Every structure is written in structure tokens, then in C-alpha cells.
Amino acid sequence: MNVSVPGAFDLRERLGSSLFTRVAGPAGRDNRARIHDTPGPRWFGPDRPIRTVHGDASMFIGGLRALLLQSLHPLAMAAVAAHSGYQGDPWGRLQRTSTFLAVTTYGTADDAQQAVDRVRAVHDRVKGATPTGETYHAADPHLLAWVHIAEVDSFLQAHQRYGAHPLDATGCDEYIADTARVAAALGVTDPPRDQGELADRLAAYRPELRATQEAREAARFILLHPPLPWIARVPYAVLTANAVSTLPQWARKPLRLPYLPGIEETCVRLGGHALITTIRWAMKPPRPVAHTT
């Protein structure tokens, strides 16, 4: 007698498909097949830490944290506000970013280089001035370095707290070194290659950081006004609460983000672990249906 596996597989497929489409876009499945199945050398082998970190569901929290942290540089935030269209097309921006990360992490070396070349071409066109007259250019290695270190720190912090397989100290250093390969290709000068260099570089940028009106508006949009159906607002709130909880105090205060000692270490973190575990389960390809006789 054949016994079908309970409907958990159907639930997983529906939930996983919905999440994947949101993050990767309508062409996500075709892109995934091309990225993973095209033969050829890669920038990173299958055992590299960058694959462990970027393939984990903790990236949902790390990505939100990165956006909040990156907004604290007034020139980087001015460029985003004027050129990215993040409020008009936030999902498109997310999908472009996630595809770039997937291609450079898992794709062939040729595809990774082409993705980098496209981003560099866009950066070269993004230039302007803030309301106070400060000029910016997205191809400026100094601004690129800030965006890079804020992203890498956020992805690593989220992974170490919520990842299925947190890295040891050597793995953390190797992850940062892996990301330096992509950063250098994008035009970052001498990107950090271990935890000590990353911490030093973050500290060096702090005198330049402040929360502009544009940064606070971006934080409100990210945290309070996401373009999501109401049914998704509660789990999204769990993600944002955990993203905020991983930020240092010096980054929270300028953005007027709350600090809730005790609650963050218990309710918020437990909720984050539960949600990330659910996302990881939903986005993992299901095993073949088992039968018994």
C-alpha cells in the first residue's frame, strides 16, 4: 500500500516558491539554473565560506541590517535616494542585488565578471550632489568601500547569530577574504581580508557617519512601510526587529531605532531563530516523496 507524505511538502513548496519569487524575481528559476548548472571555473569553490554564508536564510536579516547601516553615510544615502528608486521599486532593487550576489558567489568566473562589469557601468553614471552641496560618485572607491564593509559586516553578524552552521574564527576571516575578491573587482581599494581589518575599517568610517533626513526616511520605509500584504507584515516585523537588534548602539541612535534590553535577548532573538528556521525549511528543495508498502 502506498502512503503519501503529509501535505507539509505542498506547504513548503508554496511558501518557498513565494519567498523565492519575491527575492529572485520572475526570472529567478531560470537564473538559478543558469548560475548553478553552467559548466566552467568559479571564483569560489564549493567549500568556501562565502557559499555557506550567502546560501543561508540568515541573509534575510543580514540584508535588512546592511541597508540600515549603509544609510548612515550621507553621500552613499544621497546616491541611493536620488538614483536607486528604492521606494518606487524596492523588490526590483532586491532582486537585482540578490542576483548579483548569486552570480558572483556561485556562477562561472565569466558570468561573475560580466555581472561586475554591469554594476561598474551603472556606478560610473551615478553622480550628483547632496542638498548641502557635497558631491558624490558611486564609483568612488571610498564610498564603494563603505557599502562593502557595511554589507559584509551585516551578513556575517546575521550568519553568526542565526545561521545553520556558524563559522569559527578562521572561517570568519576566510569569508571576509572571499568577499574581498568581489569588492576588489568592483573597484574597492584594498578591501579588508579578516575580522581585525574589518573592525578597523568600520571604526575609521565612524567620523563620517550621520543620519540625514533621507536616511531616517529610508529607515522608516524599510521598517514600517514595506510593500507587503498584511498577512506578511508580522513575519517581516520579526525580521526587522532582529536586524535592528544586531546593530551596534552607535548605529541605532542616529536613526532613532529602539533598544529594548532583555526583550531583544529573549523574545526578539527566539522569534528570529524560529522564523529563519521556517524560511530555511521552506526554501530547501523537498526530498522525493517516500512510499511504504
N, C-alpha and C positions, 0 to 999 in steps of 0.2 A: 504494500500500500504506500502510495506517495503522500508525504506530509509536507505542505508548503511552509516556508518560513513565514512567521507573522509579518503583518503589514509594516513593521519598522523599516524594512528596506524601501518601501514605497514612500514613506515619510522622509527617510533620509534623502532619497533621490529628489523629491520635490523641493525640500529645503536646500539641499546642496546646489541644485540647479539654479534656484532663485538667487542664492548668495553669489554663485559663480558669475551669473549673468550681470548682476549689479557691479561686481568688481572688474570683470574682464570684458564686458560689453557683448553685443550680439554676435560679434565675430570671435568670441573667446574660445569656443571649442576648436574652430579651425586654426586659430593662432596657437593654441596649446599643442595640437597635433604637429604643426609645422615646427614649433620650438623644440619639442622633445623628440620627434621622430626623424628629423632631417639628419642624415649622417654627416660626420665631419668633426674636426677637433673643436674643443670647447675652451673657453678661458678658464673654467673651473671644473675639476674632476668630480666624480660622484661622492667622494669622501670629504670634500671641502666644507668647512663650517658655514660658508655663505649659503650653501644649499640647505643646510639644516635650519638656519635662521629664517631665510626668505620663504621656505616652504611650510612654515608653521603658522597656525591660526593666530598666534600671538601678534602677528603683523597687523591685525585689525586694531589692536590697541597701540602698537608702536607707530602706525601711520598717523593716527589722530594726535598722538603726543608730538610727533615730528612737526605737524602743521602748526600747532600752538607754539612750540619752541622757535621754529623758524620765523614766525611772525614778529618776534622781538627785535629783529634787525630792521631798522626803519627803511633802509634802502631796498633790502630784499622784499619787505612787505609792500613798499610802494610799487615795485615792479609787478608783484603778484596782483595787487589791486587794479593796476592800470591795464594789464595785458593778459592775465590768465582767464578772466571770465569765470572765476570760481563760483560766484553766486548764480550766474545765469546757466552754467553748465557744469555743476560740481561732479556729476557722475562721469561726464566725458573726461574731465581732468583726472579723476581717479583711475579711469580705465586706461588712459594713456600712460600714467605713471606705473600702474601695475604691469602693463605690457612691457614697458621698458625694463623694469626690474626682472621680469621673467626671461626676456630675451638675453639680457646681459648675464644673468645667473645661470641659465640652463641652455641657451641657444648655441648655435655654432659660432665660432670665432668671427666668421664673415658677417653673420646676421647681427652679432653684438656690435661689431664695428660700424655697420650701417646704421644701427639704432643710435649709437653715439654721434655719428656724423649728422643725423637728422636733428638731434637735440642741439648740437652745437650751432647748426644753421639757424634754428629758432632763437637761441640765446643771442646770436650776433645781431639780430634785428630788434631785440628788446632793449630799448634805452629811453631815457626820459629824465624828468626832474621831479622832486618832491614839492609840495606846496611851499616849503621854505627855501627852495632854490638849490637843494643838493642834487647833484646829478648821479644817475646810476646807469649801469650797463650790465645786463645779465651775464655777459661773457667775462666780466671782471673776475680774475682768479680769486680775489679776496672774498667777493660775495659768493662765488661758487663754493669756496672752502667752507663758509658758514653754513650754507644749505646742506653740504655734505656731512659735516660733523654733527649737526643737529639731527639729521636723519639717522646716521649710523648709531649715535648715542641712544636715540629713541628706540630703534629696532632692537638694539642689544639689551637695553634696560627692560623692555617688554618681554623679550625672549627669556631673560634670566629669571623673571618673576613668573611668567605664565606659560613658557614653552614646555612642550612634552619632554624634551631632553636638554635641560640647561647645559651650557658649556662649562668646562673647567677653565682655569685661568689661562692655560695655554691656548685652548680653543677660542677664548675671547680675543686674545691677541691675534690669532690667525684669522678670525673673522674680520677684524679691523684691517689687517693686511690684505685680505681678499678684496674688501670694498675699495681699498686704495688703488687697486688696479683699474677699476671703473672710474674712480674720481680723477685719476691722472689722465685717462683717455678723454674725459670731459673738459679738461683744462685746469684742474686744481693743481697748484704748485705744491709739491712735497706734502701730500696728504698724510695724516697720522697713520702709523702702522702698528701701534699697540695701545694698551689701555693708558699707560702713562702719557704718551704723546697726545692721545685724545683728550684726556683731562686737562693737560696743559693748554691745548689749543682752545678748548671751551673757556677756560679761565681768561685767556688772552683776549677773547672777544667781549667779555662782560662789560668793559667800559663803553663799548659802542651800542649796547642794547638798551632799548627803552620801548615802552608800549605807546605807540601812536594811536590816534583815533581809528585809523584804518586797522591796526592790529586788534583793538578791542572789538571793532565791528566784526572782524573775521572770527574772533573767538566766540562772540555771541551767535554768529551764524552756525559755526561748527557745533557748538554745544546745545543751543536752544532752538534753532530753526532749521533743522536738517530737512531736505526734501524727501520725506519718507511718509508712508501711510501710517495711520495711528497705531495699527497693530504692531508695527516695528519700532515704535518710539521707546517702549520700555527696555527691550534689549539694547537698543542704541544708547540709551541713557546709562546703562551698566557699562558699556564700552567707554563712553566719555568720562564717567566717574573714575574708572580705573586709569585712563590715560592721564587725567589731571593728577591722580594720586601718585603717579610715578615722577611727576615734575618736581624739581627742587624748589624750595621756598623762594629763592631769588627770581625764579621764572614765573611763579604764580602771582606774586604780589603786584607787579606792574599790570598784569592782565585782569586783576581783581578776581582771581579764582579762589574759591574757598579752601580752607584747610580744616579738616574735621578729625582731630586726633582721636584714636580709639576706634571710631567708626570706620575710618579708612583701613585700618589694620585688620579689622574683623569683617564687618558686613560687606564693605565695598570689595575687599580682596577676595572673599569667599564667592561673592556673586560673579566677580571677574573670572575666577577659575572655573566655575560652573558653566558660564556662558562660552568661554573659549573651548572647554571640553566638548560642549554641544556643537559648536561650529566645526571643530576638528572632526567630530564624528560625522557630521552632515556632509562635509566636503571630501571625506575619504571615499575613494571608489568602493562600492559594496563588493563583498565576496560573492562568488557564484552561489546560487540557491542550492541548499543542501536537500537531499532526499533520503528517506529511510524506507525500508521495506519490512 
